[in-house]
Amino acid sequence: MKSKVLDEHFMQQLQDIEITCVAADLKANMDKLVSIFGPSHDVNYRSIRIGGASGVSAFIIYIDGLVNSETVDQFILEASMFAVKDQHGSSEGLLSHLQCTGLPIHETKQVDTINDVVHTVLCGDTALFVDGDPHALILNVRGWDKRNISEPATESVVRGPKEGFTETLRTNTTLIRRRLKDPKLRVQCMQVGKRSRTDLAIMYIEGLTNPIILEEVLRRIRMISIDAVLESGYIEQFIQDSQWTPFPLIQNTERPDKAVSHLLEGKVIIISDGTPFVLIAPAIFTQFYHSPEDYYERFMIGTLIRFIRILSMLMALLLPSLYIAFSSFHPEMIPSRLVIAMAAGRSTVPFPSIVEAFLMEVTMEILREASVRLPGPIGPTIGIVGALVVGQAAVQAGIVSPIMVIVVALTTIGSFASPSYSAAIALRMLRFPVMIAAALFGLYGIMLLLIIVIIHLCTLKSFGVPYLSPLTPTRASDLKDTLLRAPLQWMRKRPIMFVPKDTDRLQPSSQTNSETDASNIGSGNNKEGSESDEK
């Protein structure tokens, strides 16, 4: 995507290229560009004559692979060679004539510095130089190969859109525009990275998003100073409030419908060129366990699914620790028959429960990472077969007990139930300290560490918004969409924790009319009911 104006921060990053104005001499301009790009075989220079053999000398520069070759041939080279020279006879007038009427290119502009030429050519544009004119004409003919729109790989749903973001910035903004046809939807562009000059698009709804949050997001992005930004994860790490936390403070998503829903809550969307993962800021703890599918089903189904996710989250975090605490410190709290079964299973295990749990958990993490890195067709197969073989062999060898295999399997399945990969990693990291606390102090150690984690969560903020909102500080109106999912008719207001400028989500008049229409349909008196409403 083309940036409108280079901001001051980015201009400071271009100090390594001496600011040089476009010269009227054609050869001087070409020599300067050759010295900047060096011996790069993908940088093409094409000398032409505008207006035929007796016309004005000119040349174009572009990078092969970043432009549409057919567009360059047909709408630049052919159109320029057969263009008629300006009646005034000046080369400067000729360039303006080509821009206005000579070249059928939808996006053009004139620049007067070599820096602007280099920047636009690296972005995929073509620059046209005319002999005797101290300007260059920039032509947007970008046309590199890109991946087609497909279903998100990390956020699949049973019911909902199957479209996901791609690595192309303009495609991603278009996917959001298709779903949110609001003229107040704003797209603000900038670039980060001294060498990569990665394009960013910051999207928000004017009149809805809190301007304080928006300005803070823009300020933090402008403060980024790095050679290259290769993925949106770079941006996330630079602009998040705290680096010393395992919990994600900015959410990422591949789903356009999810991004639009957060825009409608007054949040800011950050889209980076070259990655399908879009950032959502600010973020709170509960939204990482929500899925767009919660709102596509009826509220009872959405609430049930959320309870299942919460149960899975607790299993992924606490199940191995509870096994260690009960087996080592509190066997009297376990039913007698279960104690006998556990003792029989552990009779041949030579290790204490903490070593047994660590061995199995580390093994499962290695298998999980190996299955992710292996090629797609064999990755899941190796993970399943490896887990079955290792678990069965470990039990037969007497290294671990059968109930430990069950605990580790349930823990792994519970971690997969989280809709957010970043949130699942945080639980996987905290699982090991909780296991150590359980081995040292039993249930008291688990509770002590959980209290420390909750205190840590209470201190976190995301762009000024408390991380545990609306649980603490408690906002009763926002609790309708946290652990529970209330009916859509009840959620009239947007979450006030994000301080939106427009708090009304559901207009009261629309609700009244819909209820009246429904009652009229049921009674069969539509006309009389509508007339009474008007009165």
Secondary structure, DSSP 8 states (H G I E B T S, - for coil): ---SS--HHHHHHTTTS---B--S-HHHHHHHHHHHH-S-TTEEEEEEEETSTTSEEEEEEEETTTB-HHHIIIIIIHHHHT----TT--HHHHHHHIIIII---SSEEEE-BHHHHHHHHHTT-EEEEETT-S-EEEE--B----------SSS--SSS------S-HHHHHHHHHHH---TTEEEEEEEE-TTT-EEEEEEEETTTS-HHHHHHHHHHHHT---S---SHHHHHHHHSS-SS-SS-SSEEES-HHHHHHHHTTT-EEEEETT-S-EEEES--SGGGG--THHHHS-HHHHHHHHHHHHHHHHHHHHHHHHHHHHHHT-GGGS-HHHHHHHHHHTTT--S-HHHHHHHHHHHHHHHHHHHHHS-TTTHHHHHHHHHHHHHHHHHHHTSS-HHHHHHHHHHHHHHHT-S-HHHHHHHHHHHHHHHHHHHHHTHHHHHHHHHHHHHHHHH-EETTEETTTTTTTT-GGGGGGTTS---GGG--B--GGG--S--BSS-HHHHHHHHHHHHHHHHT-HHHHHHHHH-
